[in-house]
């Protein structure tokens, strides 16, 4: 979807510096803030399945097949975000992401408290936006589409940060603590394909419905791109300031 891949939600200074920074980044800030965003999306996706279930239950008979085809995608994605329920709460993907925190001295409860407080304005705006969008049919679809195409870039960025930092001696990540990254590098391309199919099933041949999703996609990409741009300043400091200046 060009509205996403051409946006700064997909190509931004944070993702660029994750593979090119010269100084030790403040990785703890990145982990704290993205834990909150990841958690909001996983829980929001579960809420969104209820929104879509209500749509299926009340739709016209002629739309039932199409909407049931659409419904199984967020249902499947939600189940995968919680490891099919096979590992209890520890299987939630935002909990798996939290394993990146221990090597930089952050506990799970610290992450949880931060996700509740949302002290950073950019993170608070992101989480508030996700929560609102996931309560609406076409806005939630847009949020899902953006996350499932940008997810691979996010995992690549955190993988680069952790692996390059370990090589440089800044951090000490083991293969075990990187399983969130490796897991998502494997599944995100498939999730992207499923999300694309979901939008087609949800909107059918309606140009009006596709445009409604597209409008929400553009707005959410703006929110997400601002989140990564602001976060880059706090994580990469001088490197980010130079890169932002050059981009301007």
PAZAPA-4460 file (N, C-alpha, C; in steps of 0.05 Angstrom, whole numbers, plus 32768, in hexadecimal, padded with zeros to 4 digits):
% residues 248
    n_x    n_y    n_z   ca_x   ca_y   ca_z    c_x    c_y    c_z   seq   type   mol
   8011   7FE8   8000   8000   8000   8000   8012   8019   8000     1      X     A
   8011   8028   7FEA   8025   803D   7FE6   8022   8053   7FFB     2      X     A
   8009   8057   8005   8006   806C   801A   8016   8066   8033     3      X     A
   801C   804C   8037   802C   8044   804E   804A   8044   8047     4      X     A
   8051   8036   8032   806D   8032   802B   807A   804C   8022     5      X     A
   806B   805F   801A   8077   8079   8012   8077   808D   802A     6      X     A
   806D   8084   8041   806B   8097   8058   8083   8094   806A     7      X     A
   8085   80A8   807C   809B   80A7   8090   8095   8094   80A7     8      X     A
   807D   8088   80A6   8078   8072   80B9   8088   8059   80B1     9      X     A
   808E   8057   8097   809C   8040   808C   80BA   8045   8087    10      X     A
   80C0   805D   807F   80DC   8066   807A   80E1   807E   808B    11      X     A
   80F1   807C   80A0   80F5   8092   80B2   8111   8092   80BE    12      X     A
   8117   80A7   80CC   8132   80AA   80D7   8139   8095   80EC    13      X     A
   8124   808C   80FB   8129   8078   8110   8132   805E   8103    14      X     A
   8124   8055   80EF   812B   803B   80E1   8146   803E   80D4    15      X     A
   814C   8055   80C8   8166   8059   80BB   817D   8058   80CF    16      X     A
   817A   8066   80E5   818F   8067   80F9   8193   804D   8107    17      X     A
   817E   803D   8108   8180   8023   8116   8196   8011   8108    18      X     A
   819B   8016   80EF   81B0   8007   80E1   81C8   8017   80D9    19      X     A
   81CA   8030   80E3   81E1   8040   80DB   81EC   8052   80F1    20      X     A
   81E0   8052   8109   81E9   8064   811E   8206   805E   8126    21      X     A
   8214   8074   812E   8230   8071   8136   8235   8072   8154    22      X     A
   8222   807C   8163   8225   807E   8180   8211   806B   818D    23      X     A
   8216   8065   81A7   8205   8053   81B6   81E9   8060   81B8    24      X     A
   81D4   8053   81AF   81B9   805E   81B2   81AE   8059   81CE    25      X     A
   819A   8069   81D5   818C   8065   81EE   8176   8051   81E8    26      X     A
   817E   8037   81E6   816B   8022   81DE   8154   801F   81F2    27      X     A
   815A   8024   820C   8145   8021   8220   812C   8032   821A    28      X     A
   8131   804B   820F   811B   805C   8208   810A   8050   81F2    29      X     A
   8117   8046   81DD   8109   8039   81C7   80F8   8022   81D0    30      X     A
   8103   8011   81E2   80F5   7FFA   81EB   80DD   8002   81FD    31      X     A
   80E1   8015   820E   80CB   801D   8220   80B3   8028   820F    32      X     A
   80B9   8038   81FB   80A4   8046   81EC   8097   8033   81D9    33      X     A
   80A6   8021   81CC   8099   800F   81B9   808A   7FF9   81C6    34      X     A
   8092   7FF1   81DE   8083   7FDE   81EE   8066   7FE8   81F0    35      X     A
   8063   8002   81F7   8048   800E   81FA   8039   800D   81E0    36      X     A
   8046   8013   81CA   8039   8012   81B0   8031   7FF6   81A7    37      X     A
   8043   7FE3   81AC   803E   7FC7   81A4   8027   7FBC   81B5    38      X     A
   8028   7FC2   81CF   8012   7FB8   81E0   7FF7   7FC3   81D8    39      X     A
   7FF7   7FDD   81D1   7FDE   7FEA   81C9   7FD3   7FDD   81B0    40      X     A
   7FE4   7FD6   819D   7FDB   7FCA   8184   7FD1   7FAD   8189    41      X     A
   7FDF   7F9D   8198   7FD7   7F82   819E   7FBB   7F81   81AB    42      X     A
   7FB8   7F91   81C0   7F9F   7F92   81CE   7F89   7F9E   81BD    43      X     A
   7F90   7FB2   81AE   7F7D   7FBF   819C   7F73   7FAC   8186    44      X     A
   7F85   7F9B   817D   7F7D   7F88   8168   7F68   7F75   8173    45      X     A
   7F6B   7F6D   818C   7F57   7F5C   8199   7F3C   7F6A   819B    46      X     A
   7F3C   7F84   81A1   7F23   7F93   81A2   7F17   7F96   8186    47      X     A
   7F28   7F99   8172   7F1E   7F9D   8157   7F0F   7F84   814D    48      X     A
   7F17   7F6D   8155   7F09   7F55   814C   7EEB   7F56   8155    49      X     A
   7EE6   7F62   816C   7ECB   7F65   8176   7EBC   7F79   8164    50      X     A
   7EC9   7F8F   815C   7EBC   7FA2   814A   7EB4   7F95   8131    51      X     A
   7EC6   7F85   8125   7EC0   7F77   810C   7EAC   7F61   8110    52      X     A
   7EAC   7F53   8127   7E98   7F3F   812C   7E7C   7F4B   812C    53      X     A
   7E79   7F62   8138   7E60   7F70   8139   7E57   7F77   811C    54      X     A
   7E6A   7F7F   810B   7E63   7F85   80F0   7E59   7F6D   80E1    55      X     A
   7E67   7F56   80E5   7E5E   7F3D   80D8   7E42   7F35   80E1    56      X     A
   7E3D   7F38   80FB   7E23   7F30   8106   7E0C   7F40   80FC    57      X     A
   7E11   7F59   80F4   7DFB   7F6B   80EC   7DFA   7F72   80CF    58      X     A
   7E0C   7F66   80BF   7E0F   7F6E   80A3   7DF8   7F62   8092    59      X     A
   7DF6   7F6D   807A   7DE3   7F62   8066   7DEC   7F46   805E    60      X     A
   7DD8   7F35   8057   7DDE   7F1A   8050   7DF3   7F19   8039    61      X     A
   7DF0   7F2B   8026   7E02   7F2B   800E   7E1F   7F32   8015    62      X     A
   7E24   7F3D   802D   7E3F   7F45   8035   7E4B   7F31   8048    63      X     A
   7E3C   7F1D   8051   7E45   7F0B   8066   7E5F   7EFC   805E    64      X     A
   7E60   7EF0   8047   7E78   7EE1   803F   7E91   7EF3   803F    65      X     A
   7E8E   7F0B   8033   7EA5   7F1D   8031   7EAF   7F25   804D    66      X     A
   7E9D   7F2C   805F   7EA5   7F36   8079   7EAF   7F1F   808B    67      X     A
   7EA4   7F07   8087   7EAF   7EF0   8096   7ECC   7EEA   808D    68      X     A
   7ED1   7EED   8073   7EEC   7EEA   8069   7EFF   7EFF   8075    69      X     A
   7EF4   7F17   8078   7F04   7F2D   8084   7F09   7F27   80A2    70      X     A
   7EF4   7F1E   80AF   7EF6   7F1A   80CD   7F0C   7F07   80D5    71      X     A
   7F10   7EF2   80C6   7F23   7EDE   80CF   7F40   7EE8   80D0    72      X     A
   7F46   7EFE   80C1   7F61   7F08   80C0   7F69   7F15   80DB    73      X     A
   7F5A   7F2A   80E5   7F62   7F34   80FF   7F5F   7F20   8116    74      X     A
   7F4D   7F0D   8112   7F4A   7EF8   8126   7F64   7EE7   8127    75      X     A
   7F6E   7EE0   810F   7F87   7ED1   810E   7F9F   7EE1   8118    76      X     A
   7FA0   7EFB   8110   7FB6   7F0B   8119   7FB6   7F0F   8137    77      X     A
   7F9E   7F12   8143   7F9D   7F15   8160   7FA7   7EFC   816D    78      X     A
   7F9E   7EE5   8163   7FA7   7ECC   816F   7FC5   7EC9   816E    79      X     A
   7FD1   7ED1   8158   7FEE   7ED0   8155   7FFC   7EE4   8167    80      X     A
   7FF0   7EFB   816B   7FFC   7F0F   817C   7FFD   7F05   8199    81      X     A
   7FEC   7EF2   819F   7FEC   7EE6   81BA   7FF5   7EC9   81BA    82      X     A
   8005   7EC2   81A5   8011   7EA7   81A2   7FFC   7E91   81A5    83      X     A
   7FE4   7E96   8199   7FCF   7E82   8199   7FC6   7E7A   81B5    84      X     A
   7FCE   7E89   81C9   7FC7   7E82   81E5   7FD6   7E6B   81F0    85      X     A
   7FEA   7E62   81E2   7FF8   7E49   81EB   800C   7E4E   8201    86      X     A
   8013   7E67   8206   8028   7E6D   821A   801F   7E80   8230    87      X     A
   8005   7E81   8234   7FFA   7E94   8248   8000   7EB1   8240    88      X     A
   7FFF   7EC2   8254   8005   7EDE   824F   8021   7EE4   8245    89      X     A
   8033   7ED2   824C   804F   7ED5   8243   8052   7ED3   8225    90      X     A
   803E   7EC7   8218   803F   7EC4   81FB   8036   7EDD   81EB    91      X     A
   802B   7EF1   81F9   8023   7F0A   81EC   803C   7F16   81DF    92      X     A
   8039   7F1F   81C6   8051   7F28   81B8   805E   7F41   81C5    93      X     A
   804E   7F52   81D2   805A   7F68   81E0   8069   7F5F   81F8    94      X     A
   8061   7F48   8204   8071   7F3C   8219   808B   7F31   820F    95      X     A
   808A   7F25   81F7   80A3   7F1A   81EA   80B5   7F32   81E4    96      X     A
   80AA   7F48   81DA   80BA   7F60   81D5   80C8   7F69   81EE    97      X     A
   80BB   7F66   8205   80C7   7F70   821E   80E1   7F62   8225    98      X     A
   80E6   7F4B   8218   8100   7F3D   821D   8117   7F4E   8213    99      X     A
   8112   7F61   8201   8128   7F73   81F8   812F   7F86   820E   100      X     A
   811E   7F89   8223   8123   7F9D   8237   8137   7F94   824D   101      X     A
   8137   7F7B   8253   8148   7F71   8269   8166   7F77   8265   102      X     A
   8171   7F73   824D   818E   7F79   8249   8195   7F96   824D   103      X     A
   8182   7FA8   824C   8188   7FC5   8251   817D   7FCE   826C   104      X     A
   8176   7FBA   827D   816F   7FC0   8299   8153   7FCA   829E   105      X     A
   8140   7FC2   828E   8124   7FCA   8292   8113   7FB1   8298   106      X     A
   8104   7FB3   82AD   80F3   7F9C   82B4   80D8   7F9D   82A6   107      X     A
   80CA   7F87   82A5   80B0   7F86   8299   809D   7F99   82A6   108      X     A
   809E   7F9A   82C1   808B   7FAC   82CF   8091   7FC9   82C9   109      X     A
   80AA   7FD0   82C4   80B1   7FEB   82BC   80A4   7FF2   82A1   110      X     A
   80A5   7FDE   828F   8099   7FE3   8275   807A   7FE6   8278   111      X     A
   806F   7FD5   8289   8052   7FD7   828D   804A   7FF1   8299   112      X     A
   8059   7FFB   82AD   8053   8015   82B9   8055   802B   82A5   113      X     A
   806A   8029   8294   806D   803E   827F   8056   803E   826B   114      X     A
   804C   8026   8264   8036   8024   8251   801C   802F   825D   115      X     A
   801A   8030   8277   8003   803B   8284   8005   805A   8288   116      X     A
   801D   8063   828E   8021   807F   8293   8022   808F   8279   117      X     A
   8030   8084   8265   8033   8091   824B   803D   80AE   824F   118      X     A
   8054   80B0   825B   8060   80CA   8262   8068   80DA   8249   119      X     A
   8070   80CC   8234   807B   80D9   821C   8063   80E0   820A   120      X     A
   8060   80FA   8202   8049   8103   81F3   8045   80F3   81D9   121      X     A
   805B   80ED   81CA   8059   80DF   81B1   804E   80C3   81B4   122      X     A
   8056   80B6   81CA   804C   809B   81CF   802F   809C   81D8   123      X     A
   8028   80B0   81E8   800D   80B3   81F1   7FFA   80B8   81D9   124      X     A
   8003   80C8   81C6   7FF3   80CD   81AE   7FF0   80B4   819E   125      X     A
   8005   80A4   819B   8004   808C   818B   7FF1   8078   8198   126      X     A
   7FF3   8073   81B2   7FE2   8060   81BF   7FC5   8069   81BF   127      X     A
   7FC0   8082   81C4   7FA5   808D   81C3   7F99   808A   81A7   128      X     A
   7FA9   808E   8192   7F9F   808B   8177   7F98   806E   8171   129      X     A
   7FAA   805C   8178   7FA5   803F   8174   7F8B   8037   8182   130      X     A
   7F88   803F   819B   7F70   8037   81AA   7F57   8041   819D   131      X     A
   7F58   805A   8194   7F40   8065   8186   7F3A   8057   816C   132      X     A
   7F4F   8053   815C   7F4B   8047   8142   7F40   802A   8144   133      X     A
   7F49   801B   8157   7F41   7FFF   8159   7F25   7FFB   8163   134      X     A
   7F17   8011   8169   7EFB   8010   8170   7EE9   8016   8159   135      X     A
   7EF5   801C   8141   7EE6   8024   812A   7EEC   8011   8112   136      X     A
   7ED9   800B   8102   7EDC   7FF7   80ED   7EF2   7FFD   80D9   137      X     A
   7EF0   8014   80CB   7F04   801A   80B6   7F1D   8026   80C1   138      X     A
   7F1B   8035   80D7   7F34   803F   80E4   7F44   8028   80EF   139      X     A
   7F37   8014   80FB   7F45   7FFD   8105   7F52   7FED   80EF   140      X     A
   7F44   7FEB   80D9   7F50   7FDD   80C2   7F69   7FEB   80B8   141      X     A
   7F69   8005   80B8   7F80   8015   80B0   7F98   8011   80C4   142      X     A
   7F92   8011   80DD   7FA6   800C   80F2   7FB3   7FF1   80EE   143      X     A
   7FA2   7FDD   80EA   7FAC   7FC2   80E5   7FBE   7FC1   80CC   144      X     A
   7FB5   7FCE   80B7   7FC5   7FCD   809E   7FE0   7FDA   80A1   145      X     A
   7FE1   7FF1   80AF   7FFA   7FFF   80B3   800D   7FEE   80C4   146      X     A
   8003   7FE4   80DA   8014   7FD5   80EC   8020   7FBC   80DE   147      X     A
   8010   7FAF   80CE   8019   7F95   80C3   802C   7F99   80AB   148      X     A
   802D   7FB1   80A0   8041   7FB6   808B   805A   7FC3   8097   149      X     A
   8057   7FD3   80AC   806D   7FE1   80B8   807B   7FCF   80CD   150      X     A
   806D   7FBA   80D6   8078   7FA8   80EB   8093   7F9D   80E4   151      X     A
   8097   7F95   80CB   80B1   7F8A   80C3   80C7   7F9E   80C6   152      X     A
   80C2   7FB7   80BF   80D6   7FCC   80C2   80DD   7FD2   80DF   153      X     A
   80C9   7FD0   80F0   80CD   7FD4   810D   80DF   7FBE   8118   154      X     A
   80D8   7FA5   8111   80E8   7F8F   811B   8105   7F8F   8110   155      X     A
   8108   7F97   80F7   8123   7F9A   80EC   8132   7FAF   80FC   156      X     A
   8125   7FC5   8102   8132   7FDB   8111   813C   7FD2   812C   157      X     A
   812A   7FC5   813B   8132   7FBB   8156   8147   7FA5   8154   158      X     A
   8145   7F95   8140   815A   7F80   813C   8175   7F8D   8136   159      X     A
   8175   7FA2   8125   818E   7FB0   8120   819A   7FBD   8139   160      X     A
   8188   7FCA   8148   8191   7FD8   8160   819E   7FC4   8174   161      X     A
   8191   7FAE   8178   819B   7F9A   818C   81B4   7F8C   8182   162      X     A
   81B4   7F84   8169   81CB   7F74   815F   81E3   7F86   815B   163      X     A
   81DF   7F9E   8150   81F6   7FB0   814C   8201   7FBA   8166   164      X     A
   81EE   7FBE   817A   81F7   7FC6   8194   8207   7FB1   81A2   165      X     A
   81FF   7F98   819F   820E   7F81   81AB   822A   7F7F   819E   166      X     A
   822B   7F81   8184   8245   7F80   8176   8257   7F96   817F   167      X     A
   824C   7FAE   8183   825C   7FC5   818C   8263   7FC4   81AA   168      X     A
   8257   7FB1   81B8   825D   7FAF   81D5   824C   7FC1   81E6   169      X     A
   8237   7FCE   81DB   8226   7FDF   81EA   8211   7FCF   81FA   170      X     A
   8208   7FB9   81EE   81F3   7FA9   81FB   81FC   7F8C   81FA   171      X     A
   81ED   7F7B   8206   81F3   7F5E   8207   81DA   7F4E   8202   172      X     A
   81D2   7F4B   81E8   81BB   7F3D   81E1   81C2   7F20   81D8   173      X     A
   81B4   7F0D   81E3   81B7   7EF1   81DC   81A3   7EEA   81C6   174      X     A
   81A6   7ED4   81B8   8192   7ECC   81A4   8176   7EC9   81B1   175      X     A
   8176   7EBF   81CA   815C   7EBB   81D8   814D   7ED6   81DB   176      X     A
   815B   7EEB   81E3   814E   7F04   81E8   8145   7F12   81CE   177      X     A
   814E   7F08   81B7   8146   7F14   819D   8130   7F04   8190   178      X     A
   8122   7EF2   819E   810F   7EE1   8191   80F7   7EF1   8187   179      X     A
   80F0   7F08   8194   80DB   7F19   8189   80E2   7F22   816D   180      X     A
   80FA   7F2B   816A   8103   7F35   8150   8102   7F1F   813B   181      X     A
   810E   7F08   8142   810F   7EF2   812F   80F4   7EE7   8128   182      X     A
   80E2   7EE6   813C   80C7   7EDD   8137   80B9   7EEE   8123   183      X     A
   80BB   7F08   8126   80AC   7F1B   8115   80B9   7F1E   80FA   184      X     A
   80D3   7F1B   80F8   80DF   7F1C   80DE   80D5   7F05   80CD   185      X     A
   80CD   7EEF   80DA   80C2   7ED8   80CC   80A4   7EDC   80C5   186      X     A
   8094   7EE7   80D7   8077   7EE7   80D3   806D   7F01   80C5   187      X     A
   807B   7F17   80C7   8070   7F30   80BE   806A   7F30   80A0   188      X     A
   807B   7F24   808E   8073   7F24   8072   8057   7F17   806D   189      X     A
   8052   7F01   807C   8039   7EF3   8079   8022   7F04   8085   190      X     A
   8027   7F12   809B   8013   7F24   80A6   800C   7F3A   8093   191      X     A
   8020   7F45   8085   801C   7F5A   8072   8009   7F50   805C   192      X     A
   800D   7F38   8052   7FFC   7F2D   803D   7FDF   7F29   8047   193      X     A
   7FDD   7F1F   8060   7FC3   7F1C   806C   7FB4   7F36   806F   194      X     A
   7FC3   7F4B   8078   7FB6   7F65   807C   7FAD   7F71   8062   195      X     A
   7FBC   7F6D   804C   7FB3   7F76   8032   7F99   7F68   802A   196      X     A
   7F98   7F4E   802E   7F80   7F3F   8027   7F69   7F48   8038   197      X     A
   7F6E   7F4E   8051   7F59   7F57   8063   7F4C   7F70   8059   198      X     A
   7F5C   7F84   8050   7F50   7F9D   8046   7F3F   7F98   802E   199      X     A
   7F48   7F86   801C   7F38   7F80   8004   7F1D   7F73   800C   200      X     A
   7F1E   7F61   801F   7F05   7F54   8027   7EF3   7F67   8036   201      X     A
   7EFE   7F77   8047   7EED   7F8A   8056   7EDF   7F9E   8044   202      X     A
   7EEE   7FA9   8031   7EE3   7FBE   8020   7ED5   7FB4   8007   203      X     A
   7EDC   7F9C   7FFF   7ED0   7F92   7FE6   7ED6   7FA4   7FCF   204      X     A
   7EC2   7FA9   7FBE   7EC6   7FBA   7FA6   7EBE   7FD7   7FAB   205      X     A
   7EBA   7FDE   7FC4   7EB1   7FF9   7FCB   7EC8   800D   7FCB   206      X     A
   7EC8   801F   7FB9   7EDD   8034   7FB8   7EDB   8046   7FD1   207      X     A
   7EC2   804A   7FDA   7EBE   805B   7FF2   7ECA   804F   800A   208      X     A
   7EC7   8034   800E   7ED3   8027   8025   7EF1   8026   8023   209      X     A
   7EFC   8021   800C   7F19   8021   8009   7F24   803D   800F   210      X     A
   7F17   8051   8006   7F20   806D   800B   7F1E   8074   8028   211      X     A
   7F0A   8069   8036   7F08   806E   8053   7F20   8062   8061   212      X     A
   7F27   8049   805A   7F3F   803D   8066   7F58   804D   805F   213      X     A
   7F5A   8054   8046   7F72   8063   803D   7F75   807D   804C   214      X     A
   7F5F   808B   8051   7F60   80A4   8060   7F6B   80A0   807C   215      X     A
   7F61   808B   8089   7F6B   8085   80A4   7F88   807C   80A4   216      X     A
   7F90   806E   808F   7FAC   8065   808C   7FBF   807D   808B   217      X     A
   7FB8   8091   807B   7FC8   80A9   8078   7FCB   80B7   8093   218      X     A
   7FB5   80BA   80A1   7FB6   80C8   80BB   7FC6   80B9   80CF   219      X     A
   7FC3   809E   80D0   7FD2   808E   80E3   7FF0   808E   80DD   220      X     A
   7FF7   808E   80C3   8013   808F   80BB   8020   80A9   80C5   221      X     A
   8011   80BE   80C5   801B   80D8   80CF   8021   80D5   80ED   222      X     A
   800F   80C9   80FC   8013   80C5   8119   802B   80B3   811E   223      X     A
   802D   809D   810F   8043   808A   8114   805E   8096   810B   224      X     A
   805E   80A4   80F5   8077   80B0   80EC   8081   80C5   8100   225      X     A
   806F   80D4   810C   8077   80E8   8120   8082   80DA   8139   226      X     A
   8076   80C3   8140   8080   80B4   8157   809D   80AB   8152   227      X     A
   80A3   80A0   813B   80BE   8096   8136   80D2   80AD   8133   228      X     A
   80CA   80C3   8127   80DC   80D9   8124   80E3   80E5   813F   229      X     A
   80CF   80E9   8150   80D5   80F4   816B   80E5   80E1   817B   230      X     A
   80DF   80C7   8179   80ED   80B3   8189   810B   80B2   8180   231      X     A
   8110   80B6   8166   812C   80B5   815C   813D   80CA   816A   232      X     A
   8132   80E1   8170   8141   80F6   817D   814A   80ED   8199   233      X     A
   8137   80E0   81A7   813D   80D8   81C3   814F   80BF   81C4   234      X     A
   814E   80AF   81AF   815E   8096   81AF   817A   809A   81A3   235      X     A
   817B   80A9   818D   8195   80AC   817F   81A3   80C7   8184   236      X     A
   8195   80D9   8190   81A1   80F3   8198   81AE   8101   8181   237      X     A
   81C9   8106   8182   81D6   8115   816D   81D3   8109   8152   238      X     A
   81D4   80EF   814F   81D1   80E2   8135   81B6   80E9   8129   239      X     A
   81A1   80E8   8139   8186   80EE   812F   8184   810B   8127   240      X     A
   818F   811D   8137   818D   813A   8131   819A   8140   8116   241      X     A
   81B2   8134   8112   81C0   8138   80F8   81AF   812D   80E1   242      X     A
   81A4   8115   80E4   8194   8108   80CF   817B   8118   80C9   243      X     A
   816D   8122   80DD   8155   8132   80D9   815D   814C   80CA   244      X     A
   8173   8158   80D2   817C   8171   80C5   8182   816C   80A8   245      X     A
   818F   8156   80A1   8196   814F   8086   817D   814A   8075   246      X     A
   8169   813D   8082   8150   8136   8074   8141   8150   806D   247      X     A
   8143   8164   807E   8135   817D   8078   8143   818C   8062   248      X     A
***
